[in-house]
């Protein structure tokens, strides 16, 4: 197994980034937005729950 330094890996990733596009970043942003909306809805709607004490 070949060992490469972090700087070499980062430089290689930076060179490959324009070819890959924004697919991974867009996927992560959409997933975070989806779960953020669910969490926000839960947080807001839990205050409307009727409490029968």
C-alpha positions as CSV (number, residue, x, y, z in Angstrom):
1,X,0.0,0.0,0.0
2,X,1.4,3.3,-1.0
3,X,1.5,6.1,1.6
4,X,0.9,9.6,0.4
5,X,1.1,12.8,2.4
6,X,-2.0,14.9,3.2
7,X,-0.8,17.7,1.0
8,X,-0.4,15.5,-2.0
9,X,-3.8,14.0,-1.5
10,X,-5.3,17.5,-1.1
11,X,-3.6,18.7,-4.3
12,X,-4.9,15.7,-6.2
13,X,-8.4,16.2,-4.9
14,X,-8.2,19.9,-5.9
15,X,-7.2,19.0,-9.4
16,X,-10.0,16.5,-9.8
17,X,-12.7,18.8,-8.3
18,X,-13.6,20.6,-11.6
19,X,-14.1,17.3,-13.4
20,X,-16.4,15.9,-10.7
21,X,-18.7,18.9,-10.5
22,X,-20.9,19.7,-7.5
23,X,-22.8,16.4,-7.2
24,X,-21.5,15.3,-3.8
25,X,-21.8,18.8,-2.3
26,X,-25.3,19.2,-3.7
27,X,-26.3,15.8,-2.3
28,X,-25.0,16.7,1.2
29,X,-26.8,20.1,1.1
30,X,-30.1,18.6,0.1
31,X,-29.9,15.9,2.9
32,X,-29.0,18.5,5.5
33,X,-31.9,20.7,4.3
34,X,-34.3,17.8,4.4
35,X,-33.4,16.8,8.0
36,X,-33.3,20.5,9.0
37,X,-36.9,21.0,7.8
38,X,-38.1,17.9,9.7
39,X,-36.3,19.0,12.9
40,X,-37.7,22.6,12.6
41,X,-41.2,21.3,12.0
42,X,-40.9,19.0,15.0
43,X,-39.6,21.8,17.2
44,X,-42.3,24.2,16.2
45,X,-45.2,21.7,16.3
46,X,-44.3,20.2,19.7
47,X,-45.4,23.4,21.3
48,X,-49.0,22.9,20.1
49,X,-49.4,19.5,21.7
50,X,-52.2,19.4,24.3
51,X,-51.1,18.5,27.8
52,X,-53.7,16.7,29.9
53,X,-52.2,17.1,33.4
